[in-house]
């Protein structure tokens, strides 16, 4: 007979006693530490219950607020957030270009001057037709006013912003031209809005006309005006042409959307007179007394009101 098979020994490896002792002591020390600080454990548990409770209590309130908001209010909120982010991004983009010396400081300042007004006006149709829409739109220049006051009064610092929108890189300059600019934006929204060509034409002359006058005049303005050595013939001509063209373009844009009616056979002649009035005011050597960002839009508003009226271009 074959020899009986020998049983195979199964060898099992167990952790050594020292490892077991170390693990046991570690668990024991953790347990003791937890038991030693019951107040801390209770406080942590209370904080968790408080956070969960607040979140649970706030969630229905937020949901109720969102449910009660009208579609117009939601649309206006979304438009306000979008335009605010766009305005901030525009300034930051030219901050970066100026910091990298890809564009001159004065040119950057004037490009921001032109684009801010034009893009802000172009965004007005994003808002609803409710009576509160203009107040949502006014939040954008209002936030910019607060921002300029904060940095202009040196309550905080933003060197990139100062360099991109000021002439000499001084924070105090934010309280003059840039602040006047956003105040005019704010007034145009609250007083005129989309239903009146007055605000649209005044912003077009301030942003496009005055902006291009400075850009062209600085580069090619060797021939100065006889009554104002700080202004040039080519700069004033550029203001008239660019302000007139931009105003006509914006009037066409808003009239196509149905906000007001334009009688083009009469409107173009009147618009030329408005552009001429704004150009003459911009040429007058009163910059030390009145900033262009105040004199140009005020003169434009007055001329546009006398020639067009409040709500039509006929």
C-alpha positions, 0 to 999 in steps of 0.5 A: 500500500502506498504510504499515507500522505503526510498532512500539510502544515498551514502556516499563518502569520500573525502580527507580532506582539509589539505591533499589537501593543503599539496599536492598542496603546494608540487607540487607547490614547485617542480614546482618552483624548476624546474622553478628556475633552468632552467640551470640545466634542460637544462644541464641534457637534453643536457647530455642525448642527448649527450650520446644518440648521442655518442651511436648512432654514435658509434654503426655503427662504432662498427658494421662495425668493427665487420663486417669487421673483418675476422673469423680468427681475431675473433677467435684469439681475443676470444682465447686471451681473454680466455687464458688471463682470464685462466692465471689470474685465475690460479695465483689467485687460487694458491694465495688463496690456499697459503693465506689459508695455504692449500699449501706451498708458495714454492710449490705453486710457482713451481706448477704455474711455471710448469702449466703456460708454459704447459697450455700456450703451449697447448692452441696454437692450439686455435688460427687460422692459420693466420700469425697474430695469433702468435701476438695475442698469444704474448699478453698474456705473454706481459700483464704478463710482464707489470703486473710484471713490475708494481708490481715489480717497486712498482707502485702498490701493490699485496701482494697475487701475490708476495707471490705466485710467489716469494721465499722470498715475496719481490716485487723486486723478480718479476723483476728476475725469474718470469719476465724472465719466461714470456719473454721466453714465449714471445720470443718462441711465436714470434720467433718459434711458433707452426711450430718449435719444438725448442720453444716447447722443450725449454718451456717444459724443462724450465717449466716442467723440471726445475719445477719438479727438484725444487719440488722433490729436495727440498723434497728428495734432501739430497744427494747434487752434489759435485760441487754444494751444492744447487743442488741434485742428485735426483733433477737433475735426476727429471729434466732430466726425467720430461723434456724429457717426457714432451717434447716428449708429447708436440712434439707428441701433436703438430705433431698429429695436423699437425704442423710439422713432427716427426721421432720418431726413431731419435727424441727420442735419440736427445731429450735425448741429449737436455734434458741432455744439459739442465740438465747440464746447470741447475746444473752449479753453476751460479745462482748468475750470470744467472737465470735458467729461462734464462740459461735453455731455451737458452741452450735448444734452442741451442741444439735443433737447432743443433740437430733438425733444425728449422721446423722438428724433423727428 
